[in-house]
């Protein structure tokens, strides 16, 4: 009988801790959703403005005629199209973040719904505990049940730490891939310089790998930040580059190469700094995990002692 009550108390205590964290996570996701929704709305407005600029240049008008006479029409239109594409990319990226936040919130909400009867389950477990104590009495029984509750909380903490450690490993892997893509892009950009910018003309796709890797690393860092909040280790994790700008046009080749080189160098520094921070977080999680396991072992030892004396 006492073993059954212990098991129930430990399980319910762990679920109570989980529900507390889920409610905090839901509030954090609501805050992030509102923040990103406002940012995406602003990005959409900017994109619409860039599209209007392109349409203005493409339309038949006196300004277009005058620009064409000056020989500046094609260059200006190319620039406006590039800016519109960049704005559209930022909108798509922002919408992707919103989708991820909504999906995570739906998962949290589903889990909270599944735990909706937890207060009743906890109250029933406490009632069983009190009835058993009244019948059997004795400090050892009371201590055994207290240990069961504490063990449930520690086991919940260990699960949270495991998730944080796994998120840190995933983030480090994503940052490693980003660093690899940056190194590839850096080598390609060096070759582009030697070829006089031949690779820069015509909107090259050799920087797309950097954009994908950066977006993936950013999502992994967001997940890690959420997991760190659960274990009380939330801290800045550095900056991840969104994309590398790529001006078009033959006249822009020289300045484009300078701009890309500067952005690549900055992105490499940021990726390395972020990886260093995440590695530090991983060490902290490992130390916390070791301490929690030590507490769990101590609780188990005390329980065994009470049961055998």
N, C-alpha and C positions, 0 to 999 in steps of 0.2 A: 504493500500500500504506500509506504513512504517513498519507495523508488518511483512509483507512478506519479505521485504529487511533485516530487523533485523534477522529473522529466517535463511535466506540464509547466511548472513554474519557470524552468530554464527556457523552454521554448517560447512561452508567452512573453517573458522579459526581453528576449531577443527581438520578438516581433514588435513590442512596444517601442524599443529603440529604433527599429527600422521605420516605423510609422512616423516617429518624430523627425527623422532625417528626411523622409519623403515629403512631409509638409514643408519643411524648410527649403527643400529642393524645388518644390512647386512654386513657392514664393519667389525664389531666385529666377526660375525660368519665366515667370510672369514679368518680372522686372526686365530681364534681358529681351523678352519678346517686344515689350513696349518700346524699349530703347532701339532695337534693330528695326522695328516697323517704322518708327519715325525717321530713322536714317535712310531706309529704303524709299520712303515717300519723297524725301529730299533728293535722292539719287534719280528717281524717276522724273522729277521736275527738271533736273539738270540735263538728263538725257533728252527729254522733250525739247528743251531749248537748243541742244546741239543738233537735233534732227531738223528743227525749224531753220537753223543756220544753213544746213546742207540744202534744204529745199529752196531757201532764198537764193542761193548761188546757182542752183540748177534751173531755176525759173528764168523765163525770158523777161528781162527788165533792163531799164537804162543802166542800172549799176552793173549788171552782168556785161552789157555791151562795153561800157567804159573799162571795166576790169579786163576784158578780153583784149581791148585795144592796148592796154598797158602790158599785156602778156602775163598778168598776175592771176588770171582766172583759174587756170588749171592748178597752180600751186596752192592757192587759197582753198579751192574746193577739196583738194587732196588732204589738206590739213584739217578742214572741218569734218570730213568723213572719218579721218583717223580719230579725232576727238569724240565724234559720235559713237564710233565703235568702242572706244575706251569707256565711255559713259555707259554704254549698253553692257559691257563686260562687268562693270562695277554693280549695275542693277542685278544682273544674273547671279553674281556672287552673293549679294545681299539677300536675294530671294532664296538662294540655296541655304543660307544660314537660318533664315526664318523657318523654312521647311524642316530643318534638322531640329530646331527648338520646339516646333509644334509636335514633331514625332516623339521627342523625348518627354514632353509634358504629357502626351497621351499615354505613354508607357507608365509614367508616375501615377497618373490619375487612375489607370486601370488597376495598378497594384494597391492604391489606397482604397479603391472600391472593394477589392478582394479582402482587405483588412477592416472593412467597415464594422464587422461584429467583434472586433478585438476588445473594446471596453467590456462587453458582456463576458467574453472568454476570460479576460483578466480577473474580473470580479468573481466569476465562478471558481477560478483557481485559488484566489485568496480565501473565498469562503471554505473551500475544501481544506485549505491549510489551517484555518482557524479551528474548524471542527476537529481535525486530527490532533491539533495541539491540546484542545480541551480534553479530548479522550485520553491521550497518551501522556501529555505533560513532559516535563524534563527539559533542561537546557540543551542536551545533544540534539533533540528533535528540532527545536527552534533554530539551532545553529545550522543544522543540515539544510533546512528549508531556506534560510537566509543565504547560505552558500549556493544553493541552486539558482536563486534569483541573480546573484552576482555573477555566477558562471554564465548564465544566459546573456548578460550584458557584455561580458568579456568576449564571448563567442561572436556576438554581433559586431563588436569592435574589430575582431580578427577578420571577419568577412569584409568589413569596410576597408581595412588596411590592405587586404588582398586585392580588392578592386582598384584601390589607389596605386598599388605597386604595378598591377597589370597595365593601368592607364599610363603610368610613367614609362614602362617598357615600350608600349605602343608609340608614345610621343617621341621617345628617343629614336625608334626605328624610322618614324616619319621625318624627323629632322635629319637623320642620316641620309635618307633618300633625297631630301631637299638639297643637302650639301653636295651629294653626287651630281644632281642635275645642275647645280650652280657651277661646279667644276667643269662639267661638259660644256655648258654655255660659255664659260670663261675661255676655254680652249677654242671654241668655235669663233668667239669674238676676236681672239688674237689672230686666228687665220683670216678673218674678215678684214682686219687691218692690213695684213700682208697682201691681200688681194685688192686693196684699194676700195673696199666697201662693196664688192660684188655680191656678197651674201646678204647685205642689208636691204638691197633694193627688192621691191616686189613683195613686201610684207612676209618675211620669213617665218617659218613655224618652229624654228629650232629653240625658241624661248618658251614654247607652249609647255614643255616638260617642267620648266621652273614654275610656271603659273599653277599647273596641276599639283605639283609637289607642295608648293606653298599653301594652297587652299587645304590640302589634306592635312598638312602639319598644323595649320591653324585650327582645324576642327578637332584634331587630337589634343591640342593644348587646351581647348575649351572643355573637352570631356575631363581631362586631368584636373583642371581648375575646379570643376564641380565635385569630383571625387575628393579633392583635397579639402574642400569646405566641410565635407562629411566627417573628416578625421581631424579637423581643427588645424590644418597645415597650409591653408590658403596663402599664397604669396605671388608676387609678380613672376611671370615665366618668360619675359622677354618679348620681342617683336618679331613677327614673321612677315617678309615682304609679300605684298599681294600680287604684283606683276611687274615686269620690266617694260618700260615705255619704249616704243619703237617708231620714231618719226619716219615718214616716208619721203621719197623724192631724192633725186640725184644730188640736189644742192644741199640736202640735209645729211648726206652720208658722213661727212667728217664730224659734225656736231652730234649725229646719232651715235657714232662709235664712242665719242667722249662720254655722252650721257649713259649709254649702256654700260661702259666700263665702270663708271662711277657707281651706278646702281648695283651692278654685280658685286663690286667690292664691299659696298655697304651691306648688301644682303648676306654675303658670306660672313661678315662680322656679326650681324644680327643672329644668323642661324647658329654660329658657334657659341655666342653668348647664351642663347636660349638653351642649347644643348647642355651647357655647363650648369645652368640653373636647374634644369630637369634632372640631371645626374645628381645634384645635391639633394633635390627633393626625394629621389629614389633612395638615397642613403638614409634620409630622415625617416622615411616610411619603413625601411628595413629595421632601423633601431627601435621604432615604436612597435613594430611587429614582434621583435625579440622580447621587448618588455612585456607586451600583452601575453605572449606565450608563457613567460615566466610567471605572471600572475595566475594564469589558468592552471599551470602545473601546481602552483602553491595551493590553489583552491581544491584541486583534485587530491593533493596529498593530505590536506586537512580533512577532507571528506572521508578518505580511506581510513585515516586515523580514528575518526569518530565512529565509523562503522565496525572497526575491529577492536575497540576497547570497551 
